[in-house]
Amino acid sequence: MGHRHLNGLKTAALFGVLWAVLLGIYALVGGGNRSLFFVFAGIGVLSTAYSYWNSDKIAIRAMRARPVSELEQPAMYRIVRELSTSARQPMPRLYVSPTAAPNAFATGRNPRNAAVCCTEGILQLLDERELRGVLGHELMHVYNRDILTSSVAAAVAGLITSFAQFLMFFGGGRDRGGNPLAALAMAILAPFAAMLVQLAISRTREYDADEDGARLTGDPLALASALRKLELGTQRAPLPQDRDLVDVSHLMIANPFRGGGVGQLFRTHPPMSNRIDRLQRMAGVPPTSLY
């Protein structure tokens, strides 16, 4: 439970950083133009609320997924039914995406409106034990209300971006003798900082879902083995980086795009090696055994 408590504290601290940046920008906003700022902020909050309420539809549409019956995917149904029953949660809707890129995601604003989706690639790549580990991870994203967490982070980051745009175009603080260079620096740096904090929140929630999912299945090594296969599989068959897929990539169990070097800084997922090491430690296995 130590990692879980630490991750929860990290998430709270990261939200604190977001709010601190937000309040810092607000201090630079001139009083005469605040009504225009609230127009920016209102649009950002409304668009985020729409995305949260329709998160399942947006992600499923982006992956061109279709609902599947128990006759079509008996193993997937059996695993999800067993894990949902064990967690005393309702059975989510199940989908399959017709893509060779191996991945999976869960979405929905609460357990009663949840959907779990696997790609054809992941169903072909993993054995049933590994698939169970992946599905346990995805269900815990729903049970931990991670869609709400990511939506709130996106809303605050959106407010910061709105503030920054306001400062850039309307010169917040000038009518009160504010420092225009400070306002310009904040306008440029604040959205970048907000993006990094939002990514850090996403990575923290991935660690939580790994650990909680492993507890749900009782088999940390199954998920560790699945993640190792997914690391190789997503590099061999990455998704194209079009806008719709980029917008939902944070929901997936593995980073679906190619990238390395500086690009690691902007990933929504923690390094796969770190995730595997944590799972192996949960099982009492030396961290190097899967390499």
Secondary structure, DSSP 8 states (H G I E B T S, - for coil): -HHHHHHHHHHHHHHHHHHHHHHHHHHHS-GGGHHHHHHHHHHHHHHHHHHHHTHHHHHHHHTT-EE--TTT-HHHHHHHHHHHHHTT----EEEEE--SS--EEEE-SSGGG-EEEEEHHHHHHS-HHHHHHHHHHHHHHHHTTHHHHHHHHHHHHHHHHHHHHHHHHH-TTGGGT--HHHHHHHHHHHHHHHHHHHHHHHHHHHHHHHHHHHHHHT-HHHHHHHHHHHHHHHHHS-----HHHHHHGGGBSS--S---GGGGGG-SS--HHHHHHHHHHHTT--TTTT-
